[in-house]
Amino acid sequence: MFIACNHLFPSSFLIHFPSKHSNFTFFTPPTTSKTLCSSTNAPKKPTRRKSSYGSSRKSVLRKTFKQEQVTFTAPLSDDPLVAIIGGGMSGLLCALQLEKRGVRSTVFDTGVHGLGGRMGTRDIDGMVFDHAAQFFTVSNSMFRELVDEWSQKGFVRQSQGVIGELEAGGHFVPFLSSPSRYIAVNGMRTLADSLLSESSMIEVVRPCWISAIEPYNGMWHLSENGKHRGQFDATVIAHNGKCANRLLSSSGLPLIARQMKRLELSSIWALLAAFEDPLPLLGKTVAPFEGAFVKGIDSVSWMGNNTQKLFGSQNVGQPHCWTFFSTGSFGKRNKVPQENIPSATAEKVKQLMLTGVEEALGLETGSLKKPMYTRVQLWGAALPTNTPDIPCIFDPLGRTGICGDWLLGSSLEAAAISGLSLANHIADFLKSGGSRPDEFAVGLHKDFHPLQGHDIGQFPGLESNKDICEAEVQLRA
Ligand SMILES: Cc1cc2nc3c(=O)[nH]c(=O)nc-3n(C[C@H](O)[C@H](O)[C@H](O)COP(=O)(O)OP(=O)(O)OC[C@H]3O[C@@H](n4cnc5c(N)ncnc54)[C@H](O)[C@@H]3O)c2cc1C
């Protein structure tokens, strides 16, 4: 039998399925009391709205709130397969933890150069830049166990470099007793690429941009621009922002979609710059530093020396590769479509950020030597600014969950814990056979609150404590 479910599939999308199966139904809210697509009365073609939805923010919102809840009723398979859409820290750890619990998964990720999402590293002719996450801290015991394992395997190591706060004018105060900071040995992306190296129950599909998830015959069907990408017993949304809002706007998951829509994200400009000589850090600053949270400069909130961080004293004769990040307010004011940055904007942002670096270091205007290489990039959906403060969200009727940094905070650690938690939750749900869905609903109605922290994330124990740091510096002098 062929049927077209117009509210879920494009009208030209016909699906073949055996008519005796009735494995999913839609729960329809009383206001729109119509079962639109259930295989029991499948041949009836549902009446279709005349106007088709576009992809503007307004229409995405309209779709999000009008969609009906999908309810899977088919028994769960003995050997279920989970789709994970997003191969950042949260998605990868979700996959790994599912494997530990005996559950197979497929990770879909858009990354052309590798996995990792906001654990991005660029290697430009041997010049290496971490262009999002710079380092991470560990406060959770579950995450600590993992990080110890990664250290033993040589994926990560503790960074001994000095970091601290840099005030406009070149006044640097080091964090003298900061929590351990970890970095990936050859840049953050290599950690992402190493994580799955020993897995046997995880398939990675990349580069792949999942553009639709559709419930059909008791399973989730995923596709990339019309190309079928497989069918799954449960789905994990391990990404956020505009892309996730679009994907969820017609998925049949209104509660999940609503929570995702509540998320607010900052925008941050990154400037990657390689200098032939070391930056002049010795003016009024206390000591050369590897990284600094910059205070009092709108165009720069962080500056980090990748070459020092990754190669230490072995960097003799190499260019000095720095990553500079703007503040969130600068990002917001200078926001443009990140896929299509006008060259005039790129140039303006570069100049403003380089001037900001000069001011931060207390250098005379125009005295900073011209970098031999620069590249600007906008992280349009950089970091969450609000959170429901819950490790994961799960809709047992629609057999779909969300993981990601924003559920708990804004850091790699938050993303990791979220991925691990969702995996455990899904594994428990699958083990239950799906017969008691109510017991597994999590976070679908949780309120959000604003997130505090640095422009590039939250690092417990690394909050600036200027008075104490300055006192310690004086005592040691
Ligand atoms: C500029 C910047 C600096 C930062 N610095 C730090 C730091 O120093 N320390 C720290 O701990 N944290 C830092 N963070 C935060 C940290 O990077 C994030 O918290 C973490 O990487 C988030 O991981 P995630 O898995 O939640 O999401 P992401 O890393 O965003 O992963 C989502 C993945 O899903 C993919 N995807 C999206 N849509 C689709 C689709 N439709 N189909 C398939 N794949 C899709 C994306 O391409 C991406 O790979 C920084 C972030 C930014 C932006």
The ligand as an SDF file (V2000), in Angstrom:
LIG
                    3D

 53 58  0  0  0  0  0  0  0  0999 V2000
   34.2610   30.0640   20.6410 C   0  0  0  0  0  0  0  0  0  0  0  0
   34.0340   28.9780   21.6380 C   0  0  0  0  0  0  0  0  0  0  0  0
   34.9940   28.7200   22.6010 C   0  0  0  0  0  0  0  0  0  0  0  0
   34.7780   27.7150   23.5390 C   0  0  0  0  0  0  0  0  0  0  0  0
   35.7540   27.4450   24.4740 N   0  0  0  0  0  0  0  0  0  0  0  0
   35.5660   26.4420   25.3560 C   0  0  0  0  0  0  0  0  0  0  0  0
   36.6050   26.0660   26.2480 C   0  0  0  0  0  0  0  0  0  0  0  0
   37.7050   26.6220   26.2450 O   0  0  0  0  0  0  0  0  0  0  0  0
   36.3630   25.0500   27.1230 N   0  0  0  0  0  0  0  0  0  0  0  0
   35.1560   24.3720   27.1520 C   0  0  0  0  0  0  0  0  0  0  0  0
   35.0020   23.4510   27.9680 O   0  0  0  0  0  0  0  0  0  0  0  0
   34.1730   24.6960   26.2850 N   0  0  0  0  0  0  0  0  0  0  0  0
   34.3520   25.6930   25.3870 C   0  0  0  0  0  0  0  0  0  0  0  0
   33.3710   25.9790   24.4810 N   0  0  0  0  0  0  0  0  0  0  0  0
   32.1190   25.2380   24.5570 C   0  0  0  0  0  0  0  0  0  0  0  0
   32.2710   23.8190   24.0070 C   0  0  0  0  0  0  0  0  0  0  0  0
   32.9250   23.8760   22.7840 O   0  0  0  0  0  0  0  0  0  0  0  0
   30.8620   23.2180   23.8720 C   0  0  0  0  0  0  0  0  0  0  0  0
   30.2310   23.2920   25.1250 O   0  0  0  0  0  0  0  0  0  0  0  0
   30.8540   21.7610   23.4250 C   0  0  0  0  0  0  0  0  0  0  0  0
   31.7900   21.5160   22.4150 O   0  0  0  0  0  0  0  0  0  0  0  0
   29.4450   21.4250   22.9660 C   0  0  0  0  0  0  0  0  0  0  0  0
   29.3650   20.0810   22.5350 O   0  0  0  0  0  0  0  0  0  0  0  0
   27.9760   19.5240   21.9930 P   0  0  0  0  0  0  0  0  0  0  0  0
   28.1460   18.0940   21.6970 O   0  0  0  0  0  0  0  0  0  0  0  0
   26.8920   19.9020   22.9470 O   0  0  0  0  0  0  0  0  0  0  0  0
   27.6610   20.3360   20.6630 O   0  0  0  0  0  0  0  0  0  0  0  0
   28.5190   20.5880   19.3330 P   0  0  0  0  0  0  0  0  0  0  0  0
   29.9560   20.5260   19.6070 O   0  0  0  0  0  0  0  0  0  0  0  0
   27.9830   21.8340   18.7520 O   0  0  0  0  0  0  0  0  0  0  0  0
   28.1590   19.3480   18.3960 O   0  0  0  0  0  0  0  0  0  0  0  0
   27.0170   19.3060   17.5690 C   0  0  0  0  0  0  0  0  0  0  0  0
   27.3890   18.6220   16.2580 C   0  0  0  0  0  0  0  0  0  0  0  0
   26.1940   18.3520   15.5300 O   0  0  0  0  0  0  0  0  0  0  0  0
   26.4440   18.6060   14.1580 C   0  0  0  0  0  0  0  0  0  0  0  0
   25.1550   18.8510   13.5150 N   0  0  0  0  0  0  0  0  0  0  0  0
   24.3640   19.9390   13.6140 C   0  0  0  0  0  0  0  0  0  0  0  0
   23.2580   19.7570   12.8820 N   0  0  0  0  0  0  0  0  0  0  0  0
   23.3530   18.5430   12.3180 C   0  0  0  0  0  0  0  0  0  0  0  0
   22.5050   17.7950   11.4410 C   0  0  0  0  0  0  0  0  0  0  0  0
   21.3190   18.2680   11.0330 N   0  0  0  0  0  0  0  0  0  0  0  0
   22.9220   16.5750   11.0090 N   0  0  0  0  0  0  0  0  0  0  0  0
   24.1170   16.0700   11.4280 C   0  0  0  0  0  0  0  0  0  0  0  0
   24.9530   16.7320   12.2710 N   0  0  0  0  0  0  0  0  0  0  0  0
   24.5580   17.9530   12.7130 C   0  0  0  0  0  0  0  0  0  0  0  0
   27.3480   19.8270   14.1820 C   0  0  0  0  0  0  0  0  0  0  0  0
   28.0490   19.9750   12.9690 O   0  0  0  0  0  0  0  0  0  0  0  0
   28.2580   19.4710   15.3480 C   0  0  0  0  0  0  0  0  0  0  0  0
   29.3660   18.7160   14.9040 O   0  0  0  0  0  0  0  0  0  0  0  0
   33.5800   26.9530   23.5100 C   0  0  0  0  0  0  0  0  0  0  0  0
   32.6280   27.1900   22.5060 C   0  0  0  0  0  0  0  0  0  0  0  0
   32.8540   28.1840   21.5750 C   0  0  0  0  0  0  0  0  0  0  0  0
   31.8570   28.4130   20.4800 C   0  0  0  0  0  0  0  0  0  0  0  0
  1  2  1  0
  2  3  1  0
  2 52  2  0
  3  4  2  0
  4  5  1  0
  4 50  1  0
  5  6  2  0
  6  7  1  0
  6 13  1  0
  7  8  2  0
  7  9  1  0
  9 10  1  0
 10 11  2  0
 10 12  1  0
 12 13  2  0
 13 14  1  0
 14 15  1  0
 14 50  1  0
 15 16  1  0
 16 17  1  0
 16 18  1  0
 18 19  1  0
 18 20  1  0
 20 21  1  0
 20 22  1  0
 22 23  1  0
 23 24  1  0
 24 25  2  0
 24 26  1  0
 24 27  1  0
 27 28  1  0
 28 29  2  0
 28 30  1  0
 28 31  1  0
 31 32  1  0
 32 33  1  0
 33 34  1  0
 33 48  1  0
 34 35  1  0
 35 36  1  0
 35 46  1  0
 36 37  1  0
 36 45  1  0
 37 38  2  0
 38 39  1  0
 39 40  1  0
 39 45  2  0
 40 41  1  0
 40 42  2  0
 42 43  1  0
 43 44  2  0
 44 45  1  0
 46 47  1  0
 46 48  1  0
 48 49  1  0
 50 51  2  0
 51 52  1  0
 52 53  1  0
M  END
$$$$
